[in-house]
């Protein structure tokens, strides 16, 4: 069931509480400088998100 719609992004809430979800906000892009800073480091950001999620999954599950 869709519970929230924010700027064309849909956040889903399932009745099955065993499914975990993560919403990641990387920041606001308000200028070309912001966009460059984010997208020039996107591979590093993705790797760090992956490693952080994996670390927490191993620790708590």
Backbone atoms as SQL, in Angstrom:
CREATE TABLE atoms (id INTEGER PRIMARY KEY, chain TEXT, resi INTEGER, resn TEXT, atom TEXT, x REAL, y REAL, z REAL);
INSERT INTO atoms VALUES
  (1, 'A', 1, 'UNK', 'N', 0.835, -1.181, 0.000),
  (2, 'A', 1, 'UNK', 'CA', 0.000, 0.000, 0.000),
  (3, 'A', 1, 'UNK', 'C', 0.876, 1.239, 0.000),
  (4, 'A', 2, 'UNK', 'N', 0.583, 2.155, -0.871),
  (5, 'A', 2, 'UNK', 'CA', 1.356, 3.387, -0.933),
  (6, 'A', 2, 'UNK', 'C', 0.849, 4.326, 0.153),
  (7, 'A', 3, 'UNK', 'N', 1.772, 4.735, 1.040),
  (8, 'A', 3, 'UNK', 'CA', 1.356, 5.609, 2.130),
  (9, 'A', 3, 'UNK', 'C', 1.836, 7.039, 1.955),
  (10, 'A', 4, 'UNK', 'N', 2.918, 7.228, 1.252),
  (11, 'A', 4, 'UNK', 'CA', 3.447, 8.575, 1.049),
  (12, 'A', 4, 'UNK', 'C', 3.931, 8.726, -0.383),
  (13, 'A', 5, 'UNK', 'N', 3.715, 9.875, -0.959),
  (14, 'A', 5, 'UNK', 'CA', 4.302, 10.187, -2.260),
  (15, 'A', 5, 'UNK', 'C', 5.004, 11.529, -2.101),
  (16, 'A', 6, 'UNK', 'N', 6.316, 11.530, -2.314),
  (17, 'A', 6, 'UNK', 'CA', 7.100, 12.745, -2.153),
  (18, 'A', 6, 'UNK', 'C', 7.894, 12.959, -3.438),
  (19, 'A', 7, 'UNK', 'N', 7.597, 14.028, -4.140),
  (20, 'A', 7, 'UNK', 'CA', 8.310, 14.375, -5.384),
  (21, 'A', 7, 'UNK', 'C', 8.436, 13.182, -6.328),
  (22, 'A', 8, 'UNK', 'N', 7.347, 12.537, -6.585),
  (23, 'A', 8, 'UNK', 'CA', 7.271, 11.401, -7.505),
  (24, 'A', 8, 'UNK', 'C', 7.990, 10.152, -7.012),
  (25, 'A', 9, 'UNK', 'N', 8.424, 10.130, -5.747),
  (26, 'A', 9, 'UNK', 'CA', 9.013, 8.924, -5.174),
  (27, 'A', 9, 'UNK', 'C', 7.955, 8.266, -4.307),
  (28, 'A', 10, 'UNK', 'N', 7.827, 6.971, -4.414),
  (29, 'A', 10, 'UNK', 'CA', 6.812, 6.268, -3.639),
  (30, 'A', 10, 'UNK', 'C', 7.482, 5.493, -2.513),
  (31, 'A', 11, 'UNK', 'N', 6.981, 5.679, -1.323),
  (32, 'A', 11, 'UNK', 'CA', 7.444, 4.927, -0.172),
  (33, 'A', 11, 'UNK', 'C', 6.376, 3.893, 0.129),
  (34, 'A', 12, 'UNK', 'N', 6.753, 2.629, 0.109),
  (35, 'A', 12, 'UNK', 'CA', 5.792, 1.542, 0.285),
  (36, 'A', 12, 'UNK', 'C', 5.831, 1.031, 1.722),
  (37, 'A', 13, 'UNK', 'N', 4.676, 0.737, 2.242),
  (38, 'A', 13, 'UNK', 'CA', 4.579, 0.155, 3.579),
  (39, 'A', 13, 'UNK', 'C', 3.802, -1.142, 3.448),
  (40, 'A', 14, 'UNK', 'N', 4.476, -2.243, 3.653),
  (41, 'A', 14, 'UNK', 'CA', 3.829, -3.552, 3.546),
  (42, 'A', 14, 'UNK', 'C', 3.283, -3.962, 4.909),
  (43, 'A', 15, 'UNK', 'N', 2.233, -4.754, 4.896),
  (44, 'A', 15, 'UNK', 'CA', 1.677, -5.242, 6.151),
  (45, 'A', 15, 'UNK', 'C', 2.588, -6.287, 6.782),
  (46, 'A', 16, 'UNK', 'N', 3.440, -6.913, 5.978),
  (47, 'A', 16, 'UNK', 'CA', 4.388, -7.898, 6.479),
  (48, 'A', 16, 'UNK', 'C', 5.583, -7.163, 7.084),
  (49, 'A', 17, 'UNK', 'N', 5.715, -7.179, 8.397),
  (50, 'A', 17, 'UNK', 'CA', 6.746, -6.404, 9.074),
  (51, 'A', 17, 'UNK', 'C', 8.120, -7.076, 9.043),
  (52, 'A', 18, 'UNK', 'N', 8.240, -8.269, 8.457),
  (53, 'A', 18, 'UNK', 'CA', 9.542, -8.910, 8.380),
  (54, 'A', 18, 'UNK', 'C', 10.383, -8.343, 7.246),
  (55, 'A', 19, 'UNK', 'N', 9.770, -7.619, 6.340),
  (56, 'A', 19, 'UNK', 'CA', 10.516, -7.008, 5.245),
  (57, 'A', 19, 'UNK', 'C', 11.108, -5.687, 5.716),
  (58, 'A', 20, 'UNK', 'N', 12.402, -5.560, 5.619),
  (59, 'A', 20, 'UNK', 'CA', 13.081, -4.346, 6.046),
  (60, 'A', 20, 'UNK', 'C', 13.268, -3.426, 4.857),
  (61, 'A', 21, 'UNK', 'N', 13.230, -2.144, 5.120),
  (62, 'A', 21, 'UNK', 'CA', 13.390, -1.148, 4.060),
  (63, 'A', 21, 'UNK', 'C', 14.387, -0.096, 4.505),
  (64, 'A', 22, 'UNK', 'N', 15.060, 0.482, 3.546),
  (65, 'A', 22, 'UNK', 'CA', 16.002, 1.552, 3.829),
  (66, 'A', 22, 'UNK', 'C', 15.743, 2.676, 2.850),
  (67, 'A', 23, 'UNK', 'N', 15.611, 3.874, 3.364),
  (68, 'A', 23, 'UNK', 'CA', 15.486, 5.063, 2.533),
  (69, 'A', 23, 'UNK', 'C', 16.728, 5.901, 2.797),
  (70, 'A', 24, 'UNK', 'N', 17.484, 6.169, 1.766),
  (71, 'A', 24, 'UNK', 'CA', 18.745, 6.900, 1.910),
  (72, 'A', 24, 'UNK', 'C', 18.609, 8.263, 1.254),
  (73, 'A', 25, 'UNK', 'N', 18.876, 9.291, 2.022),
  (74, 'A', 25, 'UNK', 'CA', 18.909, 10.650, 1.484),
  (75, 'A', 25, 'UNK', 'C', 20.365, 11.090, 1.442),
  (76, 'A', 26, 'UNK', 'N', 20.832, 11.425, 0.265),
  (77, 'A', 26, 'UNK', 'CA', 22.234, 11.805, 0.113),
  (78, 'A', 26, 'UNK', 'C', 22.447, 13.303, 0.223),
  (79, 'A', 27, 'UNK', 'N', 21.397, 14.067, 0.184),
  (80, 'A', 27, 'UNK', 'CA', 21.510, 15.510, 0.302),
  (81, 'A', 27, 'UNK', 'C', 20.628, 16.201, -0.708),
  (82, 'A', 28, 'UNK', 'N', 20.679, 17.509, -0.682),
  (83, 'A', 28, 'UNK', 'CA', 19.903, 18.323, -1.605),
  (84, 'A', 28, 'UNK', 'C', 20.809, 18.828, -2.715),
  (85, 'A', 29, 'UNK', 'N', 20.302, 18.791, -3.925),
  (86, 'A', 29, 'UNK', 'CA', 21.048, 19.334, -5.059),
  (87, 'A', 29, 'UNK', 'C', 20.400, 20.660, -5.413),
  (88, 'A', 30, 'UNK', 'N', 21.051, 21.733, -4.996),
  (89, 'A', 30, 'UNK', 'CA', 20.491, 23.062, -5.223),
  (90, 'A', 30, 'UNK', 'C', 21.339, 23.891, -6.170),
  (91, 'A', 31, 'UNK', 'N', 22.475, 23.334, -6.596),
  (92, 'A', 31, 'UNK', 'CA', 23.346, 24.075, -7.506),
  (93, 'A', 31, 'UNK', 'C', 24.169, 23.083, -8.320),
  (94, 'A', 32, 'UNK', 'N', 24.751, 23.540, -9.403),
  (95, 'A', 32, 'UNK', 'CA', 25.640, 22.668, -10.182),
  (96, 'A', 32, 'UNK', 'C', 26.816, 22.149, -9.348),
  (97, 'A', 33, 'UNK', 'N', 27.280, 22.947, -8.399),
  (98, 'A', 33, 'UNK', 'CA', 28.376, 22.521, -7.523),
  (99, 'A', 33, 'UNK', 'C', 27.943, 21.328, -6.665),
  (100, 'A', 34, 'UNK', 'N', 26.719, 21.378, -6.124),
  (101, 'A', 34, 'UNK', 'CA', 26.184, 20.262, -5.339),
  (102, 'A', 34, 'UNK', 'C', 26.074, 18.998, -6.188),
  (103, 'A', 35, 'UNK', 'N', 25.565, 19.153, -7.396),
  (104, 'A', 35, 'UNK', 'CA', 25.409, 18.005, -8.300),
  (105, 'A', 35, 'UNK', 'C', 26.753, 17.380, -8.622),
  (106, 'A', 36, 'UNK', 'N', 27.731, 18.205, -8.894),
  (107, 'A', 36, 'UNK', 'CA', 29.069, 17.701, -9.213),
  (108, 'A', 36, 'UNK', 'C', 29.661, 16.954, -8.024),
  (109, 'A', 37, 'UNK', 'N', 29.513, 17.505, -6.824),
  (110, 'A', 37, 'UNK', 'CA', 30.053, 16.860, -5.635),
  (111, 'A', 37, 'UNK', 'C', 29.412, 15.497, -5.407),
  (112, 'A', 38, 'UNK', 'N', 28.115, 15.403, -5.612),
  (113, 'A', 38, 'UNK', 'CA', 27.417, 14.136, -5.411),
  (114, 'A', 38, 'UNK', 'C', 27.764, 13.127, -6.496),
  (115, 'A', 39, 'UNK', 'N', 27.612, 13.512, -7.744),
  (116, 'A', 39, 'UNK', 'CA', 27.749, 12.546, -8.831),
  (117, 'A', 39, 'UNK', 'C', 29.195, 12.199, -9.163),
  (118, 'A', 40, 'UNK', 'N', 30.144, 13.036, -8.769),
  (119, 'A', 40, 'UNK', 'CA', 31.545, 12.682, -9.012),
  (120, 'A', 40, 'UNK', 'C', 32.011, 11.638, -7.997),
  (121, 'A', 41, 'UNK', 'N', 31.267, 11.479, -6.909),
  (122, 'A', 41, 'UNK', 'CA', 31.618, 10.505, -5.876),
  (123, 'A', 41, 'UNK', 'C', 30.591, 9.391, -5.738),
  (124, 'A', 42, 'UNK', 'N', 29.741, 9.208, -6.721),
  (125, 'A', 42, 'UNK', 'CA', 28.618, 8.281, -6.587),
  (126, 'A', 42, 'UNK', 'C', 29.063, 6.828, -6.379),
  (127, 'A', 43, 'UNK', 'N', 30.162, 6.408, -7.021),
  (128, 'A', 43, 'UNK', 'CA', 30.643, 5.034, -6.831),
  (129, 'A', 43, 'UNK', 'C', 31.147, 4.821, -5.408),
  (130, 'A', 44, 'UNK', 'N', 31.840, 5.793, -4.857),
  (131, 'A', 44, 'UNK', 'CA', 32.324, 5.712, -3.486),
  (132, 'A', 44, 'UNK', 'C', 31.147, 5.694, -2.510),
  (133, 'A', 45, 'UNK', 'N', 30.173, 6.543, -2.742),
  (134, 'A', 45, 'UNK', 'CA', 28.987, 6.593, -1.886),
  (135, 'A', 45, 'UNK', 'C', 28.248, 5.259, -1.927),
  (136, 'A', 46, 'UNK', 'N', 28.075, 4.703, -3.114),
  (137, 'A', 46, 'UNK', 'CA', 27.389, 3.411, -3.252),
  (138, 'A', 46, 'UNK', 'C', 28.149, 2.311, -2.516),
  (139, 'A', 47, 'UNK', 'N', 29.452, 2.290, -2.641),
  (140, 'A', 47, 'UNK', 'CA', 30.272, 1.274, -1.962),
  (141, 'A', 47, 'UNK', 'C', 30.143, 1.404, -0.443),
  (142, 'A', 48, 'UNK', 'N', 30.203, 2.630, 0.064),
  (143, 'A', 48, 'UNK', 'CA', 30.099, 2.849, 1.506),
  (144, 'A', 48, 'UNK', 'C', 28.714, 2.474, 2.038),
  (145, 'A', 49, 'UNK', 'N', 27.674, 2.768, 1.277),
  (146, 'A', 49, 'UNK', 'CA', 26.321, 2.360, 1.674),
  (147, 'A', 49, 'UNK', 'C', 26.225, 0.840, 1.730),
  (148, 'A', 50, 'UNK', 'N', 26.733, 0.175, 0.714),
  (149, 'A', 50, 'UNK', 'CA', 26.719, -1.285, 0.655),
  (150, 'A', 50, 'UNK', 'C', 27.452, -1.884, 1.852),
  (151, 'A', 51, 'UNK', 'N', 28.657, -1.402, 2.118),
  (152, 'A', 51, 'UNK', 'CA', 29.452, -1.948, 3.218),
  (153, 'A', 51, 'UNK', 'C', 28.793, -1.688, 4.573),
  (154, 'A', 52, 'UNK', 'N', 28.203, -0.509, 4.742),
  (155, 'A', 52, 'UNK', 'CA', 27.518, -0.200, 5.989),
  (156, 'A', 52, 'UNK', 'C', 26.301, -1.074, 6.215),
  (157, 'A', 53, 'UNK', 'N', 25.512, -1.272, 5.162),
  (158, 'A', 53, 'UNK', 'CA', 24.342, -2.150, 5.275),
  (159, 'A', 53, 'UNK', 'C', 24.759, -3.586, 5.569),
  (160, 'A', 54, 'UNK', 'N', 25.759, -4.066, 4.863),
  (161, 'A', 54, 'UNK', 'CA', 26.239, -5.428, 5.059),
  (162, 'A', 54, 'UNK', 'C', 26.747, -5.621, 6.483),
  (163, 'A', 55, 'UNK', 'N', 27.500, -4.669, 6.994),
  (164, 'A', 55, 'UNK', 'CA', 28.024, -4.737, 8.362),
  (165, 'A', 55, 'UNK', 'C', 26.886, -4.831, 9.376),
  (166, 'A', 56, 'UNK', 'N', 25.866, -4.001, 9.216),
  (167, 'A', 56, 'UNK', 'CA', 24.748, -4.021, 10.160),
  (168, 'A', 56, 'UNK', 'C', 23.901, -5.264, 10.033),
  (169, 'A', 57, 'UNK', 'N', 23.715, -5.762, 8.820),
  (170, 'A', 57, 'UNK', 'CA', 22.958, -7.004, 8.631),
  (171, 'A', 57, 'UNK', 'C', 23.673, -8.155, 9.331),
  (172, 'A', 58, 'UNK', 'N', 24.989, -8.235, 9.162),
  (173, 'A', 58, 'UNK', 'CA', 25.756, -9.308, 9.818),
  (174, 'A', 58, 'UNK', 'C', 25.714, -9.174, 11.338),
  (175, 'A', 59, 'UNK', 'N', 25.721, -7.944, 11.830),
  (176, 'A', 59, 'UNK', 'CA', 25.739, -7.706, 13.275),
  (177, 'A', 59, 'UNK', 'C', 24.398, -8.015, 13.934),
  (178, 'A', 60, 'UNK', 'N', 23.305, -7.656, 13.302),
  (179, 'A', 60, 'UNK', 'CA', 22.014, -7.766, 13.950),
  (180, 'A', 60, 'UNK', 'C', 21.142, -8.911, 13.457),
  (181, 'A', 61, 'UNK', 'N', 21.533, -9.586, 12.385),
  (182, 'A', 61, 'UNK', 'CA', 20.701, -10.670, 11.867),
  (183, 'A', 61, 'UNK', 'C', 21.537, -11.902, 11.757);
